[in-house]
Amino acid sequence: MKIKLNPFSTLRILFDILISILSYYLSYFVRHGSILTVHSEYFTEYLDLFLYVFVIQIVSYSLTGMYRHRRPFFSLDELKYTFNGVFLAFILTTFLIFASKGYLYSRAVVILWFVFIFILISFNHFFISRLESNYYIKGKYLKNVAIVGTNKAAHEIRRKLEKYPTHGMRFIGFIYTGKRTRKSSKSILGNLKEMTTIIRKNNISEIIIADQKLDEMVKFGIVKSGFKNNIKVLIVSNIFELMMGNLSITEIYGIPTITLAKSPIHGVNIFIKRLMDITLSFLILLLGFPIFLLIALAILIDSKGSVFFKQIRVTKHGKIFRCMKFRSMVANAEDLKENLSHLDEKPDDPIFKIKNDPRITKVGKILRKYSLDELPQFINVLRGDMSLVGPRPPIPKEVEEYTQKQLERLKVKQGISGLWQVSGRSELSFQEMVNLDIFYIEHWTLWLDIKIILKTIPAILTTKGAY
């Protein structure tokens, strides 16, 4: 069949290449006050850097799916994938520069280069998406779509396609799944036996299987026919598939299978997450050192005991580590815990919590109110015991009471902050916390980590749910 080429994807890539070159010259000009030319000092070194990093950018954009996951209309997800691609390229470039023992490039040039790239590529994708949408509204470059089935879901999909042409799809008609083709409607293109003829006659680009009652072998036949005719086939998920979370499609000697996917926090993503942990925790410890000293001094003046409180906690795969905090309770707090068990506000949960805990010191109340007691945990992050974002690290006694589902929290490194902290903190029940942790593990992205970190700051300042 004849395939209509969409020029907008090509435009995005071509303009992104030009943006990378322009951003490089712009960053050099801002830093050195002159344009980079063949007569510039260290021109060869900067040319080599550009060529190496340009390859890194291509690899990074490919790994993060910057072009693969895009939509025919601009959304926040577009920014997410752009940021992921640019950030990974920046991290790899930083390592390349530190690993090489040659010319020491200007840090300002490198940082500005990637800042300009992110801003300009985001604008580029936005404007091309608007241009693309305008063409779709005019009926140009639309992909012809046929829907398999005539059920309620099929008609709802038709309604959405006709109402929102900005998705780039044009509804052509239904493919009837019964034994005979119904002639009562002009929108019926034919039945499943006439699939190949329907595709060629109507120049179909995509097929949507909306009839969920179709036999699995029939669905497989439609998918196979789609491959044969270079057609993209989409299958509308039923409610049970939607509840399964992450699914992975694979095959066993040619037999297609669906299985629960691994958490996205594996492979190169672990490397990316760890790089962010090291970079940010080091900067926070370095810049926050004066605050650390003031807090330590306040603790020593307020009550007897050590500055730090170290407690045995559990992290990824049940590994034990000593979690560090600024001491916010009296020195013998653990000895007094048994006498206060009747005050536990959530006795059914493994977590021991008292809203007005009498063991907390005066300074401790302030530290806990603004989560300042947890600042030493950045040392744990730097050492690799914890992550900046992840489930709350439990104590071994809590883990002993976990159900099989609750143990899933330990599939990743535990974190200083997490979805639980920006969604209610101590006001949440333990099961609500577990559900948020599992959702985080199954749907992790670098962008999600960044959003949680940004949301943690106002959550701490408002002190909602903190005690």
N, C-alpha and C positions, 0 to 999 in steps of 0.2 A: 504494500500500500504506500501511497505518497505521504511523506511526513513533512508537516509544516514546521519549519525551524523558528524558534522563538529567539528574536535578536536581543532581548533584554538581558538574558544571562550573560551573553557575550559582551554586551555593553558594560555590565557590572565589572567583569574581570578586567577588561581593557582599561577602564577608568581607574580601577584599583591599582593597576600597574603604574599608570601615570601618576597617581596620587603618591605612591611609594617613592617614586623618583623626585617629584616636586617637594614632598615632605623632607627628603634628605637634603636637598639644596636649601630649603627654607630654614631647617634647623642649623645648618652650617652657617648660613648668613646671620641668623639671630645671635649665635655664639661668637662668631669671629668678625662680624661686620663687613664681610666681603663675600663675593660669589665664588663658589668652588669651580676652578678652571684648570686646564692642563698646566698652567703657569703657577698655580697655587702651591705653597709649601706642603709637603706630604700628600700631594694629589694621588700618587700611586697607592699609598697606604689606605686612604679613604675610599678609593675606587675598589680595592680588594675587600674592604669591610662591606661595602654596599653589595657586591656580588655574592659574598658568603651569606650575608643576612637576607638577601633577596631569596636565596634558596631555602633558608630557614623559615621565611614567611610562607612560602608555598607549602612546605611540609606541615607547618603549624596550622594553616588554614584548612588543610586537608584533614588533619587529625581531629580537629575540633568541629568539622562539618559546617564550616562557615558558609559554604555555598550549597551544600547538600540539604540542609534543614530549613532553607528559606521558604517564605510564602510569597504569593503574588501580590501581597499588600504589606505595608510596613507595620511592624508591631514592636513591642518591647523585646520579644524573643529575638528579633533581628539584631538589636543592640547587644543582647546576651551573647549570641554566637560571634558577633564581631569582636566584642571584648575578650572572649575566651581565646580566639585566634590570635589577636594582637598581643595579649598578655603572655601567652605561651611563647610566641616569637621573641618577646622582650626578655623573658627569663632565659631562654636558650642563647640569645645574643649575649646577655650578661655573662653567662658561663663561658661562652666562646672567647670573650675578651679577657676574662680572668685566666683562662686556661692557656691562652697564647702568650708567649714571652716576648712578643715583638713590640711594635709601636703602641704606646699608651694613648688610646683615643680619648677625646674629650667626653666626659660623662654627660655633660649638658647636651651635646650634639645627639648622643644616643637616646637620652630620655625624651628630648624635644621631638626627635624623629618619630617615636612611637606615639607620643601624645598627638602630634599632628595627624599621623596615620589614622588613629582611632576616630578623631573628630571628623576628618575629611571623608573617610570611608563611610562613616555613619550618615553624613549628609548625602553622599553619593548614592547610597542604597535607598535613602528616603526619597530623593528626587526621581530616581529611576523607577521606584515602586509607584510613585504618583503618576509618572508618565505611562507606565505599564497599565495601571488601573484605568486611565483615561482612554487608552486604546481598547481595553476590554469593554468598557461602557459603550464605545462606538461599534462594538461587534467585531473588532479586528484581533487576529492572532488567538482567537478562542479555540479551545480544544473541544471537539465533539464528544459528547458523553452519552452512553446508553446505560440504562438501569435495568438490571435483571430482577424481575419481580414486579408485581402490581399491588403489593400489600400497602399498609398504612405507612410504613417506613419509607417505601419507594416513593410514594406521593409527597411525603414530607421533604425528602431529598430533592425532588423535582422543584418543589416550591422554593427551597433555599437557593438552588442554582439559578432559578429565574429571577429571584429577588436580589441576589448579590452577584452580578456579573463580574465584579472585581476579583473573584476567585479564578477567573480565566477559563471557566467551563460553560459550554453551551449544551443545554439539554436537547437531545435529538428524539428520544423516544424510549419506550419500555420494551423489554424482551420478555415475552410471556413464558411462564414456567410450567403451564399446564400441558395436557396432551394435545390440545388443539389451540390454534391461534384464534383469539377473539377478534372479530372484525368490527365490533361495535365502536371502537375508539380509533381515531386517526393517529393517536400517539403510540399505538402498538406497532412495532416494527416487524414482528414475527415471533417465532418460538425458538427454543434453544437449538433445534436441529438446523435452523437457518442462520446460525451464529456467524459463520464465515462469510456468507453472502451479505448479511446485515452490515458487518464490519467494512467490507470493501465498498458496498453501494453507498454507505453514508459517511465514509472516511472517518470512522470512529477512532479516537485517540485513547480514550479511557473507558473502562467498563466498571460499574459499581454494582456489586452483588448485594441486593437489599433483602432478598427472600431468605430469611434465616432457617426456614424449614427444608431447604434444599438438601438432598442427599450429599454427603461429603464427597463421593466419587464424582457427582455431577459438578460440584464446585471445583474439584481438581481438574475436570475436563475443561471448564471455562478458563481457569488459570493457564492450563496447557495451551489452549487455543490462543490466549492472549500473548503468550511468549512467542508462539509460532508467527503471529501477525504483528509482532512488535507493539503490543498493546499493554498499557498499564492496567492491572486489575486490582480494585479495592474491594475489600470484604467488610461489610458493616458488622461490627462486633455485637454479640449479644451481652446481656447484663452480667452473665457469669464471667465472661472473658474480661470485661471492664473491671471486675472486682479482684482479678488475679494479680494486679500490680504489674511489675515488669515481666514481659514475656519475651522469650528468645526463640526464633524460628531457625531450625537447623535440619540436618538430614542424616539418616543412617543408611548407607549404601543406596542412595537415591530415594529413600522413603522420607517425606517431609514430616517433621515432628515439632511440637511446641513444648517448651519447657520453661520453668521459671529462670529468669536471667540472674546472673551474678549482680551483686551491687555494683553500680558504676564506679565505686571507689576501688579500682584495681588497675593493674598495668600502669600505663603512662599517667593516669589520673592520680595514683598514689604519689608519684614523683612530683606532679604539679602541686598537689595539696601540701606535701611536705616542704617544698620550696617556699610556699607562701607562709607556712608555719614558722620556718626558720627566720625568714626575712622580717616578718612583722613582729615576732616575739623578741628578736634581737634589738630591733629599733625601739620597742616599748621599754625593754629593760634598760637600754642605754639612756633614752630621754627621760624615763621615769625614775632614775636612780635617786635624785634629790627628794622626790616624794616618798620613796622607800625609806630613806633615812629619817624623815619627819615622822612617818607612821611608826617606825621602830622605836623612836624616842618616846612618842606618846604612849605606846604600849608599856614600856619599861617604867614610866612615871606613874601610870594609872594602877598597875597591879603587879604582884610578884609573879615570876615565871619567865619562860623564854619568849623571845620575840616571835618565833615561828611555831606553828602547830603542824606536826607531821602525822598523817594518818594513813594506815594501810588501805589502799583502794584497788579495785580491779579494773583492768582495761582490756584491750583487744585480745580475744581468744583466751580470756581468763588469766592473763598475766598480772602478777601482783607488783605494785609499785608504791612508793611513799609520796602521797599527794601533799604538797606544801601549801600552807595558808598562813596569813598573819593571825596570831592568837587573838581570838575575840571573846574567849571564855576564861573563867578562873582556871588555875593550873590543874586542879583535881576534878575537872568537869566530867571525865569519863567515869570516875568513881561514884559520882552523884547521879549518874544517868538512871540506874536501877530504881532509885528512890522516887524518880519523877516519871516512871513509866505510865502511871495512871493519868498523867496530863497529856499523853500523846493524842493529838487531834485527829490522827488518821491511823487508828490501831489496826485496821485491816490491810494497810499498805506496809511494805517492807521498810519504808523510810520513816525514821523517827523524827517528828516535828512538833515543837511547842512554840506557839506564837509569841508568848511573853516568857521566854526561857529565863529563869532566875540566875542561871549560870553565866549569862552574858555580862561582860563588864561595861562600864560607861563608854569607854573608847570603842569597845566591841560593837555596841549598838550603832554607832556612827559608821564604822567600817562595814557592817553587814547591810545597813540601809542603802549604801551606795556600792555594795559589792567590792569594796576596796580590800577586804580580807582575802580575796582570791587573786590579787596581783602576783604573789609569788608563784602561782601556777604557770606563769609564762616561763619560769625556769624549767618546770616539768615539760612544757612544750618544746623548748630548746633542746632538752635532753632526749626527746623522742618518746617520753612516757604518755603524753597527751597530744591533742590537736587543738587548734584555736576553736574549731567548731566540731561538735559531736555530741553524743549522749552524755548525760551526767555520770561521772565515775562513781559506782556504788562501792560499799564496803563489803567484805566477804560474807558477812552474816546476811546481808540483803540478798546476795546472789544465791545463797542456799535455799531461799524461799521462792526463787524465780520459777515460773512455769516454762515450758519449752518455748513458747512464743516470746516470753519476756527475755529469754537468753539471747534472742536475735539482736538485742541491743549491743552485745559484746562482739559483733562481727567486725566492728571498726574501732579505732582509737577513740577513747572518751574525750570530751571537749570541755573547754572553759565555758563556752556559750553554746546554745543550740536552739532549735525550734521551740523547745519547752520554755526557755528563758524569755523569748520575745513573744510568747503566747499566753502569759499569765503567771510564769514562775511558780511560786509556792501555792498559788490558788488552784493549780491544776491537781487532779487526782493522779495517783501513780499510773493507773491504766491509761489515762489521757496522755501522760508523759511518754509512756511506752509506745503508744500509737504514733505520736509525733516523731519519736526517734526512729521507728521502723519506716515511716514515710520518708524521713530524711535519708536513711540508708539506701532505700530503693530508688530515690529520685535525685540523688546528689548531682550537683553541677558546681563548677567553680563560681558561677554567678550566684547560686543559692547561698554558698558560703559568704560571699561578699555582702549580699543582702542581709543575712543574719547578723554579721559583724556591724553593719551600719545601723540595724534596728536595735542592737544591744545597747548602744549608747543612750538613746532616749528612754529605753526600758529601765536602765539603771538610774537615770536622772529623775524619772517620775516616781521611782521606788515602789511601783505597783507590784504587789505580791511578794515583796522582799521582807524576810524576817529570819 
